[in-house]
Amino acid sequence: MIWLTWRQLRVHVLVALAALAAIALLLLVTGLRMRHSYATAVAGCASGCAAAEADFLSRYTGLSHLATGLVIAAPGLLGVFWGAPLIAREVETGTHRLVWNQSVTRARWLAVKLATVGLAAVTVTGLLSLLVTWWAGPLDQVAMDRFSPLLFSARGIAPLGYAAFAFTVGACAGLLIRRTVPAMAVTLAVFAAVQILMPVAVRPYLQEPVHTDVALDLSQSTSGRFTLLRSGSGAEARVDVQVSRPGDWVVSGASPVLDRSGRDTGRSLECGQSAAPAGDGGAEGCTVPTDLHTRIAYQPADRYWAFQWSETAVYLALAVLAGGFCSWWLRRRRS
């Protein structure tokens, strides 16, 4: 079974490895050049570091987007082109009748298929993620934004879970639909929907966030610690807070303005004619009651790898459930 599976998969694997080798060569050359630029222009700067960092980030923005997009797309593409045809093509061509009437049971046939091809998909995605994570190290160190949805999904070990999930979803779609092209479309749609839902509805709650109170001293608002959200000529009684430690992930969004007892003020912070324009962090001319504060929820930057492991475990669990469903459904089929 393993030999037969390899015979069917070898072209796909060789193409994937060739593409991976070409990407690795590009990332190696540009990555070494990037590290030299980082060491000379950013790490060794004595003054004007903000401008040096901005120039460093802008120089590699295009290539960074390309590398991030490759890692994000790879699991879905492997699920579409490796997972969906795994069973659907056998059923479409009728070869499943020959395979399922041999001495090898359906359960063993499916287990070998899922394990062999799935492991290859996870390995290819893992190698690509490892390369991009190494390559983007200096950029991530300067930007300090690894919790952003796109960067989180294209770094570390999380793409391994994505690949396992996309592949098993593709196999299930092929088993249920029994047509290759529709199964590929369903696989892509399901994987994209889950990838959009995860950072919005699941990821922020994988660990209990840390809560902290931030005093609203509008005379210091230009420091960037918080920004008033304005509407028209006045300022709404909600604030958009930035925690002071770089890399932290604020999950509470715009927070209500609270009084000394912790109750929502529920009213606007009126600003006079001299108030700063919309989008400006300044609060000149605003008449604000004293002792106001806001409460925010955030995930500390040092939880990054805990989130990576947690999200990978979630996707692997979903992959196991999908694989178990495939096995159960295949055993109950008559033909």
C-alpha positions in Angstrom: 0.0 0.0 0.0 2.8 2.4 0.9 4.6 1.7 -2.4 1.4 2.1 -4.4 0.6 5.4 -2.6 4.1 6.6 -3.4 3.7 5.7 -7.1 0.5 7.8 -7.2 2.0 10.7 -5.3 5.6 10.9 -6.5 5.1 13.5 -9.2 3.2 15.8 -6.8 6.0 15.4 -4.1 8.8 16.0 -6.6 7.1 19.2 -7.9 6.6 20.4 -4.4 10.2 19.8 -3.4 11.5 21.5 -6.5 9.4 24.6 -5.8 10.5 24.4 -2.2 14.1 24.3 -3.2 13.7 27.4 -5.5 12.0 29.3 -2.7 14.7 28.3 -0.2 17.4 29.6 -2.5 15.6 32.9 -2.9 15.0 33.2 0.9 18.6 32.3 1.7 20.1 34.9 -0.5 17.7 37.7 0.5 17.7 36.6 4.1 21.5 36.9 4.5 21.4 40.3 2.8 18.5 41.4 5.1 20.5 40.4 8.2 23.5 42.4 7.0 21.3 45.4 6.5 19.7 44.9 9.9 23.0 44.7 11.7 24.4 47.8 10.1 21.4 50.1 9.8 19.1 49.1 12.6 20.9 47.2 15.3 23.9 49.5 15.2 22.1 52.8 14.9 22.9 55.5 17.5 20.4 58.1 16.5 17.4 58.4 14.1 16.5 54.7 14.8 12.8 55.2 14.0 13.7 56.4 10.4 16.2 53.6 10.0 13.6 51.0 11.1 10.9 52.5 8.8 13.3 52.4 5.8 14.3 48.8 6.7 10.7 47.6 6.8 9.7 49.4 3.6 12.7 47.9 1.7 11.5 44.4 2.2 7.7 45.0 2.4 7.0 43.5 -1.1 9.0 40.3 -0.5 7.6 40.0 3.0 4.0 40.0 1.6 5.0 37.4 -1.0 6.6 35.1 1.6 3.7 35.5 4.0 1.2 34.8 1.2 3.0 31.6 0.2 2.8 30.1 3.7 -0.9 31.1 4.1 -1.8 29.7 0.7 0.2 26.5 0.9 -2.0 24.5 3.3 -5.1 25.3 1.3 -3.5 24.5 -2.0 -2.3 21.1 -0.7 -5.8 20.4 0.6 -7.3 21.2 -2.8 -4.8 19.4 -5.0 -3.7 16.6 -2.8 -6.6 16.0 -0.4 -9.7 16.4 -2.5 -8.6 14.0 -5.3 -7.3 11.4 -2.9 -10.6 9.5 -2.8 -12.7 11.4 -5.3 -10.5 10.4 -8.2 -10.6 6.8 -7.3 -14.4 6.9 -7.3 -14.6 8.9 -10.5 -12.4 6.5 -12.4 -13.9 3.4 -10.9 -10.6 2.1 -9.6 -12.0 2.0 -6.1 -13.9 -1.2 -7.0 -10.6 -3.0 -7.7 -8.8 -1.7 -4.6 -11.6 -2.4 -2.2 -12.0 -6.0 -3.3 -8.4 -6.9 -2.6 -7.1 -8.4 0.6 -6.3 -4.9 2.0 -9.3 -3.6 4.0 -10.9 -0.3 3.3 -9.9 1.0 6.7 -6.3 0.1 6.1 -6.3 1.5 2.6 -7.7 4.8 3.9 -5.3 4.9 6.9 -2.2 4.5 4.7 -3.5 7.1 2.2 -4.2 9.7 4.9 -1.1 9.0 6.8 1.3 9.0 3.9 0.0 11.8 1.8 -1.0 13.8 4.9 2.5 13.5 6.3 3.9 14.7 3.0 1.6 17.7 3.0 2.5 18.6 6.6 6.2 18.2 5.9 6.2 20.5 2.9 4.2 23.1 4.7 6.4 22.8 7.8 9.6 23.3 5.8 8.1 26.3 4.0 7.0 27.9 7.3 10.4 27.2 8.9 12.2 28.9 6.0 9.9 32.0 6.1 10.1 32.2 9.9 13.9 32.3 9.7 13.9 34.7 6.8 11.4 37.2 8.4 13.2 37.2 11.8 14.7 40.7 11.5 11.5 42.1 10.1 9.4 40.6 12.9 11.9 41.9 15.5 11.5 45.4 14.2 7.8 45.4 13.6 6.9 43.6 16.9 3.5 42.6 15.4 3.7 38.8 15.4 0.1 38.5 16.7 -1.4 40.2 13.7 -3.7 37.7 11.9 -1.6 37.3 8.7 1.8 37.1 10.4 0.6 34.7 13.1 -0.8 32.3 10.4 2.5 32.4 8.4 5.0 31.8 11.2 6.0 29.1 13.6 4.3 25.8 13.8 0.7 26.8 13.2 0.9 26.2 9.4 1.5 22.5 10.2 -1.9 22.3 11.8 -3.5 24.2 8.9 -2.0 21.7 6.4 -3.3 18.6 8.3 -6.7 20.2 8.6 -6.9 21.3 4.9 -5.8 17.9 3.7 -8.3 15.8 5.7 -11.1 18.3 4.8 -10.2 17.7 1.2 -10.3 13.9 1.7 -13.7 14.1 3.4 -15.1 16.4 0.6 -13.9 13.9 -2.0 -15.4 11.0 -0.2 -18.8 12.7 0.2 -19.1 14.5 -3.1 -17.4 11.8 -5.2 -16.4 14.3 -7.9 -12.9 15.8 -7.9 -13.6 19.4 -9.1 -16.6 20.1 -6.8 -14.6 18.5 -3.9 -11.7 20.9 -4.6 -14.1 23.9 -4.6 -15.7 22.8 -1.3 -12.3 22.2 0.3 -11.1 25.7 -0.6 -14.3 27.3 0.7 -14.3 25.4 4.0 -10.6 26.0 4.7 -10.9 29.8 3.8 -14.0 30.1 6.1 -12.3 28.5 9.0 -9.1 30.6 8.5 -11.2 33.8 8.6 -13.2 32.6 11.6 -10.3 31.5 13.7 -8.5 34.8 14.4 -11.8 36.6 15.0 -13.8 34.2 17.1 -11.4 31.6 18.5 -7.8 32.7 18.8 -8.4 35.6 21.2 -10.0 33.2 23.7 -7.5 30.3 23.6 -6.1 31.8 26.8 -7.7 34.1 29.3 -6.6 37.7 28.5 -4.9 40.0 31.0 -7.0 43.0 32.1 -5.5 46.3 33.2 -6.8 49.8 33.9 -5.4 52.8 32.0 -5.9 56.3 33.5 -7.0 58.8 30.9 -4.8 61.8 31.2 -5.7 63.7 28.0 -2.8 66.1 28.5 -0.5 63.1 27.8 -2.6 61.7 24.9 -0.1 62.7 22.3 2.3 60.1 23.7 0.3 57.5 21.7 -0.8 55.6 24.8 -4.4 56.0 23.8 -6.3 57.8 21.1 -9.8 59.3 21.2 -12.2 58.1 18.6 -13.9 61.2 17.3 -17.2 61.7 15.6 -18.0 65.0 13.9 -17.0 67.9 16.1 -17.0 66.0 19.3 -15.1 63.0 20.8 -17.1 59.9 21.6 -16.8 58.5 25.1 -14.7 55.5 23.9 -11.0 55.2 23.5 -8.7 53.1 21.4 -5.8 52.0 23.7 -2.3 50.9 22.9 -0.5 49.1 25.6 3.0 50.4 26.3 4.9 47.1 25.8 5.6 46.3 22.2 4.3 43.1 20.8 1.3 42.8 23.2 -2.0 42.1 21.5 -5.0 44.2 22.6 -8.1 42.1 22.2 -10.7 44.4 23.8 -10.7 46.9 20.9 -12.3 50.3 21.6 -13.0 50.5 25.4 -15.6 52.5 27.3 -14.6 55.5 29.4 -15.2 54.6 33.1 -15.6 56.8 36.1 -13.9 56.3 39.5 -16.4 53.6 40.5 -15.9 51.6 37.3 -19.2 52.5 35.6 -19.4 53.4 32.0 -19.9 57.2 31.7 -22.1 56.7 28.7 -21.7 60.3 27.4 -19.5 62.1 25.0 -16.4 64.0 25.9 -17.2 67.4 24.7 -14.5 69.4 22.9 -14.4 73.1 22.2 -13.6 74.9 19.0 -9.9 74.5 19.5 -10.1 70.6 19.6 -7.8 68.6 17.4 -9.2 67.4 14.1 -10.5 63.8 13.6 -7.8 61.2 13.7 -5.4 63.4 15.8 -4.4 62.0 19.1 -4.3 65.4 20.7 -7.0 66.6 23.1 -6.4 70.3 23.3 -9.6 72.2 24.1 -11.4 69.1 25.5 -13.3 69.5 28.7 -13.0 66.1 30.5 -14.1 65.1 34.0 -11.3 64.0 36.3 -10.5 60.5 37.5 -11.6 58.8 34.3 -10.0 55.5 33.1 -10.5 52.6 30.8 -10.2 48.9 31.2 -8.5 46.9 28.4 -7.9 43.2 27.8 -4.7 42.1 26.1 -2.5 39.1 25.5 1.1 39.6 26.5 3.8 39.2 23.9 5.4 36.3 25.8 2.4 34.1 25.2 3.1 34.0 21.5 4.4 30.4 21.4 1.7 29.2 23.8 -0.9 30.5 21.3 1.0 28.8 18.4 0.9 25.4 20.2 -2.7 25.9 21.2 -3.9 26.8 17.7 -1.9 23.9 16.2 -3.5 21.5 18.7 -7.0 22.8 17.7 -6.4 22.2 14.0 -4.8 18.8 14.6 -7.8 17.8 16.6 -10.1 18.9 13.8 -8.0 16.9 11.4 -8.2 13.8 13.5 -12.0 14.2 13.7 -12.2 14.6 10.0 -10.0 11.6 9.4 -12.2 9.5 11.8 -15.3 10.6 10.0 -13.8 9.5 6.7 -13.0 6.1 8.1 -16.5 5.6 9.5 -18.2 6.8 6.3 -16.0 4.6 4.1 -16.7 1.4 6.2 -20.4 1.9 5.9 -20.3 2.3 2.1 -21.4 -0.6 0.0 -19.6 0.3 -3.2 
